[in-house]
Amino acid sequence: MKRVLVASLGFALAGLLVGGLAVAPAGAEPAGLIVASDEPRVGAAEPGVGAAEPGVGAAEPGAGAAEPAAPAAEGEAVAAQPGPAVAESAVAAAGAASLPAAAEPDVEPEAEPDEDPVRAAEYWLDDYGIRTAWETTRGAGVRIAIIDTGIGRGPVELDGAVVGGTDVSGQGSPDGRAPVGAVDANHGSWVASLAAGRGTGADTGMIGVAPEAELLAVSVGFGSGTSVPFTDQIAEAMRWAVDNGADVINLSLTTNTSDWDESWDDAFLYAFEHDVVVVVAAGNRGSGTTRVGAPATIPGVLTVAGVDPQGRASLEASTQGITIGVSAPSEDLVGVSADGSLVLWNGTSGAAPIVAGVAALVRAAHPELDAANVINRIIRTAHPAAAATAVPDPLYGYGLVDAAAAVTQSVPTVSENPMGSLEEWIRVYRRADAGPASEPTVTPVAVEPLPPADAATRPASPLLPSTDTLLYGTLPLGALTVTAILVALGVTAAVRRIRSARTSGSPSR
C-alpha cells in the first residue's frame, strides 16, 4: 500500500508552524496500464520532525497560533487544520525537516525574510536553468494540453491557467476539470501544476516551469472503470488537443507494451502534421515498467526519463530504453492536488511536464521554430549526465534538460525530427500504400488491331454435302462425267455410221 504524506505548513505571525499531517492511501495501479508517475512519497514523518520548537517562532497564547493537530490513525485521511494566523499554503513532505527552518525570534526586523518553503522545495527551478530562462520568457502565448485525469478547479495556483478542456472518458465533466478515477484523481492536477502553476504570489506557492503558458484540460480514465477503451480515449484526446490550439501535448502515462493500437498512428501523426510537440513520460520501474512502453516508443515523441535530485538515474521513478530523448527530475517533486493541498511525489509523470514546460519556453522564445527544431534544441542543449556511457544513453537520453540553454543558445536548425518519423515507420511496418503510380516517361507505341475472327459456324452432319464439297468435288466430277458420256456417244455414233456406209456400198449378186 502506497501512502502519500501530506503536511500542511503555514506562516504564523512570528514564524513557521506545522499545521498537521494527513495520510491518504494511493492504491495500486490498474492491471495492464500504469500511470507513469503515480509514485507518491511513502512513509510517515517522525513525531516532531519539522515542527516548531516550543517557544521558537510561535505566537503567545491567544495570539492566533494554531493548535497542535491530533495524530492520524493508520490509513486514515486527516485534513490539516491550520490556525487562524496560518497562511493558506501547504506542502506534502515525507518529513518536513528538509524544508527551511522557522526564523528565530531574535532575527532583526530588517533582515531578509526566509524563502517560501514551497519555492525552496522546487530545486529544479535553479538546478535546471528555469529561473534563468525566465529572464527571456515565461511561456506566454503557448498552449499546453494535459491529457490526464483532469485538472481540479480547487488550486489557487492554477487560477487563470486553464483556458479550455474536455472529457473523453465518459466519467468526467465536459470541461475536463473534474478529477477522474478513485486512485489517480489528483494525478492530472499534479502534472498541470508542474507545467504551468501560477504560484500564490510573486514569490510564494507552487509555480510551474512555464507559469504564463495556457493549459488545456483533457480528462481520461485509467483501468476498467471507464466504458470507453483506453486507446480510443487517447486517440480522441490527441485530436481534440490539436484542434483546440495545443502547441505542446503532455502525456504522463504509459503501457506495459512497446506496441500500440493502429488508431494511435493517425492520432499522433495528426499532431505531428499540425506542428505539435508531444512529450511523453518513460515510465517507472517501481510501477512495473522495466523498459519504455507506448506511447513513449512512438517515433517523433520526446520521451522523458527521470533522475534524482543529484542527477542520477532514478532506480524506482524511471526506466530505460533507446527511445529516451532527455532526462528531468522525477523524485521529491511538489504537486498541487485537486483540492489545493500540496504533496511530494515521484515519477516520470512529473519529469514529463517539466520538459513540456521547457518546450513551452522554447516555443515562446522562438516562435519561428517548428516542432522538430523545438525538440532538437532541447536535446542538443541537454547537460551530459555524469553516469552516461553513450549519447544518446538508454538511461539518460541526450542528457539532463537545461532550460536556459534551450532558450538562449544558438543551435543549428534541422529539417527532420531527431526523435524519428512516424510517417516513415507506418510506411515500413504497417505496409501502407506506397502512393499513386508515377506517370510514364516514354511515349507509348500504337499497335494496330488484329483482324476480326471468323464467325463461328454451326457444325453439320458429315454425310451431307457442304459448300466446299459441292464446289470442289461434285460439280467438277459431274462435268467430267457428262463430257465422257458425250464423247462416248459421239464415238459410238461415228462407228455405226462407218459400218452403215460400208454395208450400203457392197456389190449385189
Steps between C-alpha positions, in 0.01 A plus 500: 500500500647830393426801714528869430616702797351846497622758751338844499748773569422865555650817631376611840533862610846439642633193319442176308248254647417145403124489468436126477569170331271302272551145380303403189513159332602510138399146400644269239532566129245345264609172343643538154518876515728706722484866580861588435562706807257385762778462754414718801735525794474200732545502876398711795673800647655436836325666792616854528702503177460839340283634782586830659689478829302612804532874516691525170305705248171425676254767592407556861181333627200686369691654210344268240758219494386167362410223742706180465333255264392160633705209365346315205394139535659244270341524154270788598491822301510801727453851367749755626349763724724807504420764756358845414844655485636243252524605133312290244795303359584132542766253399514122526818356646636163599662693780479875524855520623617556144313830486655827621483536876290771665671828574630549854322769707816707525526562123522872436191651333700633205646158416398326176198272553555127458424355155152359459525129595305391192730687263800371694379144441498556122872435459469457122426870449866583566673169429355472149528862388130580517533826696766613255273416206230717660721802432414442133148357513248341734305322228238762412301421188569125504228242571576169674244217490503277810350165401454347843241446773370857491620828650319587823320830544613541860868602483557874510835427334310411181260796498491644150726232358237267351340652189309199369438133546297190429440148629556190287451239774124529540553554873621859534346841447467655153776753577754238617523658846340219704760251630448152350578174679495381859877448516652750257256790532769750607751390240393748233513792743850404614617487139335830407652684796851393400448617144333837554408565863462873579601500866306675772702820479802650333738287706269256676317180421549227244614637164539309177776507241297717261283707738353718224409219261138398453366155584245272337345241732417172325377242751550128435427196712744220582407138565175311453273759659439687176264393224724646228808292405823664608645502148191679369524756779858591417431519125202731557690708756791555261274621223300726732818657638633571151169643380486731803837662447746293701865585429626235743326179612602329825431129551603390850390141447633176359409141421676170557565436131714667236228452236200725462158490342479604135255775596796675664679509163252751364457689827870563560567562133221759513687679778832489317344625177360798694841588647432393860775394742395177675673430835460153656608348832731199475341307789617377840665179614316534828172464311617194310631666183855372451524641147321782324158417363261672264441787443866564595606265220318691224748666261494879521399541864742645756532228765611614846690288753536586870792583729536560872592841649870420444445438127536121518261267321214425737482134601126495563365815333632442148579228248723450196480464125650611172216747436582724798577852388581694814491472880344719769432480876262221603552487878390730783270692267247749632148471363168673562207263560151561369390632840792744522719300739863445408688171486846370433494223242727296273485382141569583139145631488652799676813508285289522182313825585829663603627434148163598352539830682849541354356431154246778564782738597688415178188549286434836666859617453528363145156511336659452159613145583294196408447207736799306366736789577348559844577138587842529341588805716395317816707187435804677349533738795444233766776477761691171472428261788810402698406132499403483131701256289377615159310779327218427484506280809227244580461648848551874439439552128697804385543621859338714769269770369638855522223758460732802483716347228199380302357852499814705443770295327557506125405162352510412129160424354401157372261387229382182674391406850807354677272261690391326182220503243168332574397535138804301386442241773142451383613462140753232592327306778132546428558424129303804404429586136809624322299778334369560146690351208744734330420638156675322205795685350505319157242566226290186454514319157173452313427140400266425208198294593480138392253402224163380618465132560295278269146461597424177669321244285245255611631141472326287227465127435801351316255308266353816355687696231656828593576801286859391458415142401248620245732764357817302491371144471152437375481764223839423333430129522155546345642706213762240425240226508271683258789573267607138505148384423473743209834388361397139533172567326676688221747219446225242497298695246803541273576129508146415407499746209824356371366149519175606338687661213707191436195283493312712246798522261552117439410350136191300474492145364 
